[in-house]
Amino acid sequence: MFSFTRSMTRMTSLFQTRLASTAAKVPKPTYTAPASVLVPKQFKPQTKGQGLMELINKEEAQRMDTDGRSKLFNKREPECLRAGDVILVETLNAMSTEKTSTFVGVLIAMDRRGLHSNFTVRNIILKVGVEMKYMLYSPLIKSIKVLKKGEGYRRAKLFYLRDNPGRAFRLEGLIKQGKALNAKKTEKA
Amino acid sequence: MVGTAAINKSPDLAKGVFACNWIPSPTTTPNSHLKMLQLKSILNVVDNSGAIWAECIRVLHGGKYARIGDEIVVVVNKAKSNAVAAASGIPKVKKGDVRHALVVRARKETLRPDGRYIRFDDNACVLLNKQGEPLGTRVLGTVAGELRQKRWMKLLSLAPKVI
């Protein structure tokens, strides 16, 4: 039912706010930080319509993309990798040394996840299949070279090669070629 | 071309940045969710001790699962008659022998500190004697780099390929 007291209190509060708006405005006290404190001018990052974590990941990916390796994952670039390419990945053993270890194999999977983009390379070494999943933006990856472009692969993920390798892993000639490439590089350097 | 520019060696990267989805915490080790060899798992034996297959009966560090670099207790399921082994002084390993073994390859992917994963096509182990040293004198096939510890240096030197 209609409540008389409630309506009365509402009317009086409305009256008070109207009074308050016409009264002289007292300036709010401002606080100025001391000179030693750095106050950022921009309190909110410019997310440009995307989430904050997305922005952070994208910025970090750009920062880690020092040698243009993001082009390997960009379909618009001619250097883009495709499943089926034979790849040579040279990895630093540690950030402190210049020593590297290489892994040659067929690229069987590419996973595009921004900063965490990764790819899986498979090879058969001493009759045992070995798969290595590398993080594209890892600082330990020194270089990624394509030894041979894949032909005739009609899938994005070549996991069927685990059971039906066919002739996909006959890579001796390419491994030698890769080693020759590395040797040339070290000679030049 | 990739690899031509200088490597980004800023100080924070030198500490070893994790570039993967798994976030380390004080309670979890990097591979705590990636071990899969347990009781009843069958492994290939890749040394020249004479054993061919071995079945895991116990994981020695007390947990349920073992991974590359863990010691396990195995029962030899299949062995070959090994006159060569006997000649070079290796104790003859027969079917039904209970031995300690070291896992050297695993089908479940293992995480490395920089975010790399490595996976092999089979589970493999190497038999150990009571002193914890490898029983055989040769290792056949690749072996994971997770074994790079002082304890398994001899094994690494025997292995034809360490990845």
Interface residues (C-beta under 8 A of the other chain):
Chain A: M64 T66 D67 G68 R69 K71 L72 E79 E90 T91 L92 M95 S96 F103 L115 H116 N118 I125 L126 K127 V128 G129 V130 E131 M132 K133 Y134 M135 Y137 S138 P139 L140 K142 S143 I144 K145 R162
Chain B: M1 V2 G3 T4 A5 A6 I7 N8 K9 L13 A14 G16 V17 A19 C20 N21 R105 E109 D114 G115 R116 Y117 I118 R119 F120 D121 D122 A124 L140 G141 T142 P160 K161 I163
